[in-house]
Amino acid sequence: MISDEELFLQSLSNPSLFTEIVQRYERPFLNRVTRMTGSREEAADIVQDTFVKLFIQGKRFKPAGEGSFRAWAYTVLIRTCLSYLRKVKQEKLLTLHLDHELAERLADKQAFNFDRYAAKDFIVSVLSRVPLAARRVLSLHFLDGLTTREIALEEGLSEGAVRVRLSRAKREFKKVSIELES
């Protein structure tokens, strides 16, 4: 079986081979973006845009060994999705996927009473009052479901720096929520 890297490079001169790339990545891309947007229809549009970008920007791809195409393709996918969310769904970005799991992940279970903070209005209100950097990292991690590694790629930071920022952002979220409550 031909590697993704080789297949992609060959598809640049023989576009009919690109359908194999689409077949290999379409389902995982759709699953990933659906989790980020909450909408299968929006995900399908974003995935289609991603494949177009991959093909158009193909000459920029520099193979760096096994798995390099996959990493590059997912980076293009995540950036395309984030651009879409920023441009078209700015309001929705702050309220996506607010559920019990988010509440548990924002702070430890002892300090965070889900019953008091479950209301989307309250969480959005708190997020709007935390500094922009904290709001961004919380949104990327909890609302978009990105891992620290994906955030590091998106923001151009090390994973350690993302973990530190996430920890500080959680503390800031708790501080602002306590201030709002009193």
N, C-alpha and C positions, 0 to 999 in steps of 0.2 A: 504494500500500500504506500502510495506516495505521501510524503509529509505535507502538512498544511503550507509550510514555507515554500516548498518546491512547486506545489500546485498553484499557489497564489502568484508566484513569479511567472510561471508559464501562462497563467490566465491573462496577464497583462498584454501579451502578444497574441494570445488566442482566447478572446472573450468567452467563447462557448464553455471553456473550462471553469469559468467563474461560477456556473450553476452548481458545481460540486462544492465549492466553498459555501454557497448559500445553503445547500442541503446539509452540510456539516454543522453550520452555526445558527441556522434560523431558529430552531426550537430552543436551544439554551439562551439565545439572545432574547427571544420573546418572553421566556420565563423570567429572566432577570429584569427586563424593563417593566413587565407587568407588575412585579413586586414593587418596583420603584414608583410607578404611576398609579397603580390600582385599577388600570383600565386596559383591557386586552386590545381595544380598538386603537387607543393612543400608542400602545406598545408596538402594534403592527406598523403604524406610520413611522415611528422612531427607528425601528429595525430596518425598514425599507430605506430611510434616509441614511442610515449607517452603512448599509451595503453600497449605496451610491457613493458615499464619501470614501469608503475603502477602495473602490475601483478607481475613482478619480484621483485619489491621493496615493495610489499604488506605487508610483515611482519614488515616493518618500520612504517607503518601507525598506529598512536595512536589516536583512536577516542576521540574527546574532545567536543562532543555534536553535535547537529543538525548543518549541514553545514560544519562540519570539513572535511569531505571527499571532498566536492566540492572545498574548499579552497586549500587543499593539491593537488588535481588533477590539478587545474589551475596553481598552482606553478610549478608542474612538467612540464606541458604543456609549460608555458612561458619560463622556463629554457631550455627545449629541443629546442624550437624555437630559442631562443637567441644563443644557442650553434651552431645550424645549420647555422644561419646567420653569426656568427663570423667565422666559419670554412670554409664554402663553398662560402659565398657571401660577403666577406669583402669589396670589392669595392662597391657592390650594397648597402650595409648597409648605406653608406653616401648619396646615391642618391635616396633612396626609397621615393616614394610618395611626391616628391617636387611639390607642386602645390599652388594655391592661398590660400588655407586654411593654409598651413604651413607658408606662408609669413605673413598672418594676425596673426598667433599665436606666431611667433618669436618676435614680438615687437608690440607696439600699432600702430594703423592705421595712426596716424598723423606723427609719426617718421619713419615709414617704407613705402617707396614708392615701391609697388610691381613691377611696370614697370621697375625699375632700378635693382631690385634684383631677378627677376624671373628666370634668367638663372641658370641652375643647376651648371654650371661651377663655377659661382661666389659663390654660397652657399657652394659648396664643397671646394672651395679655402679658404673661410673664416673658415669653420669648421676645415680644416687641420691646421690652424694657431692659433686656440684657444687652451688653455691648455687642456690636456687630460681629466681631470675631467669634464670640461665644455662641451667638445665634447661628452663625454659619456652620460651625462644627457640630452643634447639636442637631441642626436640620439635616446635614449630610449623613450623620450617623444614625439618628433615631427615625427621622421622617423618611429619608431616602434608603435607609438600610445598608449604607456603604460600610465596609470594613475599614479598620484603621489603615490598612494597606492601600485600599482604593482611594481613601481621602488623601493619603500621602501623595499618591500619584496625581490626583486632581489638583491639589494645592501646591505641589512642588516642595513638600516637606519630608522629613524622615518620619518613620512610623513612631519613633519615640516622641518626637515633637507633637505628633497628633495625639498620642496618649496623654501627654501633659496638658495640651489644650483642652482635651475632652474632660479631663479631671477638673481643671479650673472652671470650665463651662458648667459642669454639674454643680459645683459649689456656688457659682454665681446664680444659677437657676434657683437653687434652694434659698439663697439669701433674698433674692427678689421676691420669691413666692411667699416667704415669711413676712417681708415688708408689706406686701399687698394684703396679706391676710389680716394683719393688725391694724 
